[in-house]
């Protein structure tokens, strides 16, 4: 990572981070939905992230509740799930973890 990118990351607020990530997730979800077929698994993975990014960008994400949901989601992920359920829960786990980690900065 370049020094300029590192400096930008440090200056970026949690809300700006969430807004930027939300825009990226929206683009990926929209593209996957448009493509269809097996790309719909990607759509399920990214679509579940959008409400979390929105709440975080608005400063409305309860971090204690997010930590609890992260722990609950982690425990219910299983190889016995359907592909769609697996993608949704992995997306949820990923966004919650990402926001919890970023919030520590």
Secondary structure, DSSP 8 states (H G I E B T S, - for coil): --HHHHHHHHHS-HHHHHHHHHHHHHHHHHHHHHH-TTHHHHHHHHHTTHHHHHHHHTT---HHHHHHHHHHHHHH--TTS-HHHHHHHHHHHHHHHHHHHHHT-
